[in-house]
Amino acid sequence: MKTDKDDNAVASLTKREYFAAKALQGILRTIPIEDLKYSLESVIPLLAIKYADMLIEELNKTDK
């Protein structure tokens, strides 16, 4: 079964949104608080979305 980034994961979140939120949680745990302001305004949200897309792509590769 293929997974689609727009399929619902939980409640009103798509799988892509859910995976990106989880990736963002992990990323934010590793960044010193003093660096957050600059990091959030730049690459961190984009990185979380990229990780979500990569996970969906990988899940579709290993689909049986």
PDB file of N, CA, C and O in Angstrom:
ATOM      1  N   MET A   1       0.832  -1.162   0.000  1.00  0.00           N
ATOM      2  CA  MET A   1       0.000   0.000   0.000  1.00  0.00           C
ATOM      3  C   MET A   1       0.891   1.245   0.000  1.00  0.00           C
ATOM      4  O   MET A   1       1.724   1.416   0.890  1.00  0.00           O
ATOM      5  N   LYS A   2       0.719   2.087  -0.971  1.00  0.00           N
ATOM      6  CA  LYS A   2       1.488   3.327  -1.067  1.00  0.00           C
ATOM      7  C   LYS A   2       0.977   4.326  -0.041  1.00  0.00           C
ATOM      8  O   LYS A   2      -0.199   4.320   0.324  1.00  0.00           O
ATOM      9  N   THR A   3       1.872   5.173   0.411  1.00  0.00           N
ATOM     10  CA  THR A   3       1.472   6.250   1.306  1.00  0.00           C
ATOM     11  C   THR A   3       1.540   7.559   0.541  1.00  0.00           C
ATOM     12  O   THR A   3       2.463   7.784  -0.242  1.00  0.00           O
ATOM     13  N   ASP A   4       0.588   8.395   0.763  1.00  0.00           N
ATOM     14  CA  ASP A   4       0.526   9.678   0.079  1.00  0.00           C
ATOM     15  C   ASP A   4       0.686  10.781   1.114  1.00  0.00           C
ATOM     16  O   ASP A   4       0.124  10.702   2.206  1.00  0.00           O
ATOM     17  N   LYS A   5       1.452  11.807   0.770  1.00  0.00           N
ATOM     18  CA  LYS A   5       1.703  12.877   1.729  1.00  0.00           C
ATOM     19  C   LYS A   5       0.432  13.578   2.182  1.00  0.00           C
ATOM     20  O   LYS A   5       0.414  14.204   3.242  1.00  0.00           O
ATOM     21  N   ASP A   6      -0.633  13.479   1.391  1.00  0.00           N
ATOM     22  CA  ASP A   6      -1.880  14.152   1.730  1.00  0.00           C
ATOM     23  C   ASP A   6      -2.884  13.258   2.445  1.00  0.00           C
ATOM     24  O   ASP A   6      -3.966  13.720   2.808  1.00  0.00           O
ATOM     25  N   ASP A   7      -2.543  11.971   2.656  1.00  0.00           N
ATOM     26  CA  ASP A   7      -3.406  11.089   3.439  1.00  0.00           C
ATOM     27  C   ASP A   7      -3.425  11.576   4.885  1.00  0.00           C
ATOM     28  O   ASP A   7      -2.422  12.084   5.386  1.00  0.00           O
ATOM     29  N   ASN A   8      -4.557  11.422   5.548  1.00  0.00           N
ATOM     30  CA  ASN A   8      -4.637  11.799   6.956  1.00  0.00           C
ATOM     31  C   ASN A   8      -3.845  10.825   7.814  1.00  0.00           C
ATOM     32  O   ASN A   8      -3.907   9.612   7.612  1.00  0.00           O
ATOM     33  N   ALA A   9      -3.104  11.360   8.765  1.00  0.00           N
ATOM     34  CA  ALA A   9      -2.353  10.549   9.714  1.00  0.00           C
ATOM     35  C   ALA A   9      -3.127  10.476  11.027  1.00  0.00           C
ATOM     36  O   ALA A   9      -3.431   9.391  11.523  1.00  0.00           O
ATOM     37  N   VAL A  10      -3.433  11.622  11.570  1.00  0.00           N
ATOM     38  CA  VAL A  10      -4.221  11.732  12.801  1.00  0.00           C
ATOM     39  C   VAL A  10      -5.106  12.960  12.684  1.00  0.00           C
ATOM     40  O   VAL A  10      -4.718  13.963  12.085  1.00  0.00           O
ATOM     41  N   ALA A  11      -6.270  12.878  13.247  1.00  0.00           N
ATOM     42  CA  ALA A  11      -7.229  13.994  13.275  1.00  0.00           C
ATOM     43  C   ALA A  11      -7.235  14.767  11.956  1.00  0.00           C
ATOM     44  O   ALA A  11      -7.624  14.225  10.921  1.00  0.00           O
ATOM     45  N   SER A  12      -6.812  16.006  11.989  1.00  0.00           N
ATOM     46  CA  SER A  12      -6.877  16.825  10.770  1.00  0.00           C
ATOM     47  C   SER A  12      -5.499  17.065  10.154  1.00  0.00           C
ATOM     48  O   SER A  12      -5.335  17.969   9.334  1.00  0.00           O
ATOM     49  N   LEU A  13      -4.512  16.265  10.543  1.00  0.00           N
ATOM     50  CA  LEU A  13      -3.173  16.411   9.979  1.00  0.00           C
ATOM     51  C   LEU A  13      -2.946  15.405   8.862  1.00  0.00           C
ATOM     52  O   LEU A  13      -3.348  14.245   8.956  1.00  0.00           O
ATOM     53  N   THR A  14      -2.295  15.873   7.805  1.00  0.00           N
ATOM     54  CA  THR A  14      -1.877  14.929   6.765  1.00  0.00           C
ATOM     55  C   THR A  14      -0.642  14.189   7.264  1.00  0.00           C
ATOM     56  O   THR A  14      -0.023  14.595   8.247  1.00  0.00           O
ATOM     57  N   LYS A  15      -0.291  13.115   6.593  1.00  0.00           N
ATOM     58  CA  LYS A  15       0.921  12.394   6.962  1.00  0.00           C
ATOM     59  C   LYS A  15       2.133  13.303   6.861  1.00  0.00           C
ATOM     60  O   LYS A  15       3.020  13.256   7.714  1.00  0.00           O
ATOM     61  N   ARG A  16       2.176  14.122   5.836  1.00  0.00           N
ATOM     62  CA  ARG A  16       3.312  15.019   5.657  1.00  0.00           C
ATOM     63  C   ARG A  16       3.415  16.002   6.825  1.00  0.00           C
ATOM     64  O   ARG A  16       4.505  16.233   7.348  1.00  0.00           O
ATOM     65  N   GLU A  17       2.302  16.571   7.228  1.00  0.00           N
ATOM     66  CA  GLU A  17       2.305  17.510   8.352  1.00  0.00           C
ATOM     67  C   GLU A  17       2.705  16.808   9.660  1.00  0.00           C
ATOM     68  O   GLU A  17       3.467  17.356  10.458  1.00  0.00           O
ATOM     69  N   TYR A  18       2.192  15.613   9.865  1.00  0.00           N
ATOM     70  CA  TYR A  18       2.496  14.860  11.078  1.00  0.00           C
ATOM     71  C   TYR A  18       3.976  14.496  11.141  1.00  0.00           C
ATOM     72  O   TYR A  18       4.632  14.700  12.163  1.00  0.00           O
ATOM     73  N   PHE A  19       4.501  13.951  10.031  1.00  0.00           N
ATOM     74  CA  PHE A  19       5.913  13.580   9.992  1.00  0.00           C
ATOM     75  C   PHE A  19       6.800  14.810  10.163  1.00  0.00           C
ATOM     76  O   PHE A  19       7.814  14.746  10.857  1.00  0.00           O
ATOM     77  N   ALA A  20       6.431  15.928   9.540  1.00  0.00           N
ATOM     78  CA  ALA A  20       7.223  17.155   9.668  1.00  0.00           C
ATOM     79  C   ALA A  20       7.212  17.650  11.111  1.00  0.00           C
ATOM     80  O   ALA A  20       8.239  18.108  11.611  1.00  0.00           O
ATOM     81  N   ALA A  21       6.078  17.565  11.778  1.00  0.00           N
ATOM     82  CA  ALA A  21       5.994  17.987  13.175  1.00  0.00           C
ATOM     83  C   ALA A  21       6.888  17.122  14.060  1.00  0.00           C
ATOM     84  O   ALA A  21       7.567  17.634  14.950  1.00  0.00           O
ATOM     85  N   LYS A  22       6.886  15.822  13.818  1.00  0.00           N
ATOM     86  CA  LYS A  22       7.734  14.921  14.596  1.00  0.00           C
ATOM     87  C   LYS A  22       9.206  15.201  14.330  1.00  0.00           C
ATOM     88  O   LYS A  22      10.017  15.200  15.256  1.00  0.00           O
ATOM     89  N   ALA A  23       9.555  15.440  13.068  1.00  0.00           N
ATOM     90  CA  ALA A  23      10.940  15.773  12.736  1.00  0.00           C
ATOM     91  C   ALA A  23      11.337  17.079  13.412  1.00  0.00           C
ATOM     92  O   ALA A  23      12.443  17.194  13.940  1.00  0.00           O
ATOM     93  N   LEU A  24      10.455  18.051  13.398  1.00  0.00           N
ATOM     94  CA  LEU A  24      10.731  19.342  14.023  1.00  0.00           C
ATOM     95  C   LEU A  24      10.974  19.182  15.522  1.00  0.00           C
ATOM     96  O   LEU A  24      11.860  19.828  16.082  1.00  0.00           O
ATOM     97  N   GLN A  25      10.192  18.328  16.166  1.00  0.00           N
ATOM     98  CA  GLN A  25      10.401  18.073  17.595  1.00  0.00           C
ATOM     99  C   GLN A  25      11.809  17.565  17.857  1.00  0.00           C
ATOM    100  O   GLN A  25      12.488  18.039  18.768  1.00  0.00           O
ATOM    101  N   GLY A  26      12.239  16.613  17.065  1.00  0.00           N
ATOM    102  CA  GLY A  26      13.576  16.057  17.245  1.00  0.00           C
ATOM    103  C   GLY A  26      14.669  17.066  16.967  1.00  0.00           C
ATOM    104  O   GLY A  26      15.657  17.139  17.698  1.00  0.00           O
ATOM    105  N   ILE A  27      14.498  17.836  15.923  1.00  0.00           N
ATOM    106  CA  ILE A  27      15.498  18.848  15.572  1.00  0.00           C
ATOM    107  C   ILE A  27      15.611  19.881  16.685  1.00  0.00           C
ATOM    108  O   ILE A  27      16.718  20.254  17.074  1.00  0.00           O
ATOM    109  N   LEU A  28      14.479  20.346  17.198  1.00  0.00           N
ATOM    110  CA  LEU A  28      14.492  21.403  18.213  1.00  0.00           C
ATOM    111  C   LEU A  28      15.131  20.955  19.524  1.00  0.00           C
ATOM    112  O   LEU A  28      15.656  21.778  20.273  1.00  0.00           O
ATOM    113  N   ARG A  29      15.087  19.666  19.800  1.00  0.00           N
ATOM    114  CA  ARG A  29      15.707  19.156  21.027  1.00  0.00           C
ATOM    115  C   ARG A  29      17.222  19.269  21.000  1.00  0.00           C
ATOM    116  O   ARG A  29      17.864  19.252  22.050  1.00  0.00           O
ATOM    117  N   THR A  30      17.795  19.382  19.820  1.00  0.00           N
ATOM    118  CA  THR A  30      19.253  19.370  19.696  1.00  0.00           C
ATOM    119  C   THR A  30      19.862  20.762  19.548  1.00  0.00           C
ATOM    120  O   THR A  30      21.085  20.897  19.504  1.00  0.00           O
ATOM    121  N   ILE A  31      19.033  21.789  19.471  1.00  0.00           N
ATOM    122  CA  ILE A  31      19.536  23.137  19.222  1.00  0.00           C
ATOM    123  C   ILE A  31      19.578  23.933  20.519  1.00  0.00           C
ATOM    124  O   ILE A  31      18.580  24.007  21.236  1.00  0.00           O
ATOM    125  N   PRO A  32      20.729  24.528  20.825  1.00  0.00           N
ATOM    126  CA  PRO A  32      20.801  25.362  22.030  1.00  0.00           C
ATOM    127  C   PRO A  32      19.780  26.499  21.965  1.00  0.00           C
ATOM    128  O   PRO A  32      19.550  27.075  20.902  1.00  0.00           O
ATOM    129  N   ILE A  33      19.181  26.811  23.088  1.00  0.00           N
ATOM    130  CA  ILE A  33      18.106  27.803  23.143  1.00  0.00           C
ATOM    131  C   ILE A  33      18.530  29.147  22.566  1.00  0.00           C
ATOM    132  O   ILE A  33      17.714  29.837  21.956  1.00  0.00           O
ATOM    133  N   GLU A  34      19.779  29.526  22.745  1.00  0.00           N
ATOM    134  CA  GLU A  34      20.233  30.815  22.233  1.00  0.00           C
ATOM    135  C   GLU A  34      20.315  30.846  20.704  1.00  0.00           C
ATOM    136  O   GLU A  34      20.347  31.925  20.112  1.00  0.00           O
ATOM    137  N   ASP A  35      20.347  29.695  20.070  1.00  0.00           N
ATOM    138  CA  ASP A  35      20.411  29.625  18.608  1.00  0.00           C
ATOM    139  C   ASP A  35      19.034  29.483  17.958  1.00  0.00           C
ATOM    140  O   ASP A  35      18.917  29.580  16.737  1.00  0.00           O
ATOM    141  N   LEU A  36      18.005  29.258  18.751  1.00  0.00           N
ATOM    142  CA  LEU A  36      16.684  28.984  18.193  1.00  0.00           C
ATOM    143  C   LEU A  36      16.118  30.122  17.353  1.00  0.00           C
ATOM    144  O   LEU A  36      15.575  29.875  16.276  1.00  0.00           O
ATOM    145  N   LYS A  37      16.232  31.346  17.816  1.00  0.00           N
ATOM    146  CA  LYS A  37      15.629  32.470  17.105  1.00  0.00           C
ATOM    147  C   LYS A  37      16.096  32.519  15.654  1.00  0.00           C
ATOM    148  O   LYS A  37      15.283  32.659  14.741  1.00  0.00           O
ATOM    149  N   TYR A  38      17.382  32.406  15.447  1.00  0.00           N
ATOM    150  CA  TYR A  38      17.928  32.501  14.093  1.00  0.00           C
ATOM    151  C   TYR A  38      17.640  31.232  13.295  1.00  0.00           C
ATOM    152  O   TYR A  38      17.385  31.297  12.093  1.00  0.00           O
ATOM    153  N   SER A  39      17.679  30.104  13.950  1.00  0.00           N
ATOM    154  CA  SER A  39      17.464  28.837  13.253  1.00  0.00           C
ATOM    155  C   SER A  39      16.017  28.675  12.803  1.00  0.00           C
ATOM    156  O   SER A  39      15.762  28.178  11.706  1.00  0.00           O
ATOM    157  N   LEU A  40      15.071  29.089  13.636  1.00  0.00           N
ATOM    158  CA  LEU A  40      13.662  28.944  13.276  1.00  0.00           C
ATOM    159  C   LEU A  40      13.288  29.842  12.108  1.00  0.00           C
ATOM    160  O   LEU A  40      12.383  29.523  11.337  1.00  0.00           O
ATOM    161  N   GLU A  41      13.978  30.955  11.981  1.00  0.00           N
ATOM    162  CA  GLU A  41      13.676  31.883  10.896  1.00  0.00           C
ATOM    163  C   GLU A  41      14.325  31.457   9.583  1.00  0.00           C
ATOM    164  O   GLU A  41      14.090  32.076   8.546  1.00  0.00           O
ATOM    165  N   SER A  42      15.125  30.423   9.621  1.00  0.00           N
ATOM    166  CA  SER A  42      15.833  30.056   8.399  1.00  0.00           C
ATOM    167  C   SER A  42      15.547  28.627   7.963  1.00  0.00           C
ATOM    168  O   SER A  42      14.542  28.366   7.300  1.00  0.00           O
ATOM    169  N   VAL A  43      16.407  27.720   8.324  1.00  0.00           N
ATOM    170  CA  VAL A  43      16.373  26.399   7.704  1.00  0.00           C
ATOM    171  C   VAL A  43      15.616  25.314   8.449  1.00  0.00           C
ATOM    172  O   VAL A  43      15.238  24.315   7.837  1.00  0.00           O
ATOM    173  N   ILE A  44      15.383  25.468   9.728  1.00  0.00           N
ATOM    174  CA  ILE A  44      14.795  24.361  10.490  1.00  0.00           C
ATOM    175  C   ILE A  44      13.426  23.934   9.974  1.00  0.00           C
ATOM    176  O   ILE A  44      13.211  22.737   9.788  1.00  0.00           O
ATOM    177  N   PRO A  45      12.491  24.849   9.733  1.00  0.00           N
ATOM    178  CA  PRO A  45      11.196  24.386   9.197  1.00  0.00           C
ATOM    179  C   PRO A  45      11.343  23.681   7.839  1.00  0.00           C
ATOM    180  O   PRO A  45      10.671  22.684   7.574  1.00  0.00           O
ATOM    181  N   LEU A  46      12.217  24.204   6.997  1.00  0.00           N
ATOM    182  CA  LEU A  46      12.431  23.566   5.690  1.00  0.00           C
ATOM    183  C   LEU A  46      13.052  22.182   5.846  1.00  0.00           C
ATOM    184  O   LEU A  46      12.715  21.258   5.105  1.00  0.00           O
ATOM    185  N   LEU A  47      13.953  22.042   6.805  1.00  0.00           N
ATOM    186  CA  LEU A  47      14.585  20.757   7.060  1.00  0.00           C
ATOM    187  C   LEU A  47      13.567  19.730   7.559  1.00  0.00           C
ATOM    188  O   LEU A  47      13.598  18.574   7.136  1.00  0.00           O
ATOM    189  N   ALA A  48      12.678  20.136   8.442  1.00  0.00           N
ATOM    190  CA  ALA A  48      11.648  19.226   8.950  1.00  0.00           C
ATOM    191  C   ALA A  48      10.749  18.737   7.819  1.00  0.00           C
ATOM    192  O   ALA A  48      10.402  17.557   7.770  1.00  0.00           O
ATOM    193  N   ILE A  49      10.371  19.629   6.918  1.00  0.00           N
ATOM    194  CA  ILE A  49       9.531  19.245   5.774  1.00  0.00           C
ATOM    195  C   ILE A  49      10.295  18.305   4.850  1.00  0.00           C
ATOM    196  O   ILE A  49       9.729  17.337   4.341  1.00  0.00           O
ATOM    197  N   LYS A  50      11.565  18.583   4.633  1.00  0.00           N
ATOM    198  CA  LYS A  50      12.390  17.712   3.773  1.00  0.00           C
ATOM    199  C   LYS A  50      12.483  16.307   4.367  1.00  0.00           C
ATOM    200  O   LYS A  50      12.363  15.318   3.644  1.00  0.00           O
ATOM    201  N   TYR A  51      12.698  16.217   5.682  1.00  0.00           N
ATOM    202  CA  TYR A  51      12.748  14.905   6.334  1.00  0.00           C
ATOM    203  C   TYR A  51      11.416  14.168   6.182  1.00  0.00           C
ATOM    204  O   TYR A  51      11.399  12.959   5.951  1.00  0.00           O
ATOM    205  N   ALA A  52      10.314  14.883   6.310  1.00  0.00           N
ATOM    206  CA  ALA A  52       9.001  14.259   6.136  1.00  0.00           C
ATOM    207  C   ALA A  52       8.851  13.713   4.722  1.00  0.00           C
ATOM    208  O   ALA A  52       8.396  12.585   4.536  1.00  0.00           O
ATOM    209  N   ASP A  53       9.228  14.500   3.737  1.00  0.00           N
ATOM    210  CA  ASP A  53       9.140  14.049   2.337  1.00  0.00           C
ATOM    211  C   ASP A  53      10.044  12.847   2.077  1.00  0.00           C
ATOM    212  O   ASP A  53       9.667  11.919   1.362  1.00  0.00           O
ATOM    213  N   MET A  54      11.246  12.875   2.669  1.00  0.00           N
ATOM    214  CA  MET A  54      12.170  11.744   2.482  1.00  0.00           C
ATOM    215  C   MET A  54      11.613  10.474   3.111  1.00  0.00           C
ATOM    216  O   MET A  54      11.754   9.390   2.547  1.00  0.00           O
ATOM    217  N   LEU A  55      10.982  10.601   4.277  1.00  0.00           N
ATOM    218  CA  LEU A  55      10.386   9.438   4.931  1.00  0.00           C
ATOM    219  C   LEU A  55       9.261   8.854   4.088  1.00  0.00           C
ATOM    220  O   LEU A  55       9.185   7.638   3.909  1.00  0.00           O
ATOM    221  N   ILE A  56       8.397   9.702   3.574  1.00  0.00           N
ATOM    222  CA  ILE A  56       7.307   9.230   2.719  1.00  0.00           C
ATOM    223  C   ILE A  56       7.854   8.535   1.479  1.00  0.00           C
ATOM    224  O   ILE A  56       7.364   7.479   1.077  1.00  0.00           O
ATOM    225  N   GLU A  57       8.872   9.137   0.881  1.00  0.00           N
ATOM    226  CA  GLU A  57       9.491   8.527  -0.307  1.00  0.00           C
ATOM    227  C   GLU A  57      10.075   7.156   0.021  1.00  0.00           C
ATOM    228  O   GLU A  57       9.904   6.207  -0.745  1.00  0.00           O
ATOM    229  N   GLU A  58      10.760   7.050   1.153  1.00  0.00           N
ATOM    230  CA  GLU A  58      11.357   5.777   1.547  1.00  0.00           C
ATOM    231  C   GLU A  58      10.297   4.732   1.880  1.00  0.00           C
ATOM    232  O   GLU A  58      10.453   3.558   1.542  1.00  0.00           O
ATOM    233  N   LEU A  59       9.226   5.152   2.536  1.00  0.00           N
ATOM    234  CA  LEU A  59       8.134   4.216   2.835  1.00  0.00           C
ATOM    235  C   LEU A  59       7.544   3.644   1.539  1.00  0.00           C
ATOM    236  O   LEU A  59       7.182   2.468   1.488  1.00  0.00           O
ATOM    237  N   ASN A  60       7.450   4.453   0.523  1.00  0.00           N
ATOM    238  CA  ASN A  60       6.915   3.985  -0.746  1.00  0.00           C
ATOM    239  C   ASN A  60       7.871   3.059  -1.475  1.00  0.00           C
ATOM    240  O   ASN A  60       7.426   2.202  -2.239  1.00  0.00           O
ATOM    241  N   LYS A  61       9.164   3.205  -1.263  1.00  0.00           N
ATOM    242  CA  LYS A  61      10.159   2.313  -1.880  1.00  0.00           C
ATOM    243  C   LYS A  61      10.075   0.911  -1.288  1.00  0.00           C
ATOM    244  O   LYS A  61      10.239  -0.081  -1.997  1.00  0.00           O
ATOM    245  N   THR A  62       9.820   0.838   0.014  1.00  0.00           N
ATOM    246  CA  THR A  62       9.836  -0.462   0.691  1.00  0.00           C
ATOM    247  C   THR A  62       8.439  -1.075   0.789  1.00  0.00           C
ATOM    248  O   THR A  62       8.256  -2.098   1.448  1.00  0.00           O
ATOM    249  N   ASP A  63       7.473  -0.465   0.147  1.00  0.00           N
ATOM    250  CA  ASP A  63       6.091  -0.959   0.184  1.00  0.00           C
ATOM    251  C   ASP A  63       6.012  -2.331  -0.478  1.00  0.00           C
ATOM    252  O   ASP A  63       6.619  -2.566  -1.522  1.00  0.00           O
ATOM    253  N   LYS A  64       5.260  -3.227   0.142  1.00  0.00           N
ATOM    254  CA  LYS A  64       5.110  -4.581  -0.412  1.00  0.00           C
ATOM    255  C   LYS A  64       3.707  -4.835  -0.860  1.00  0.00           C
ATOM    256  O   LYS A  64       3.403  -5.923  -1.351  1.00  0.00           O
TER     257      LYS A  64
END
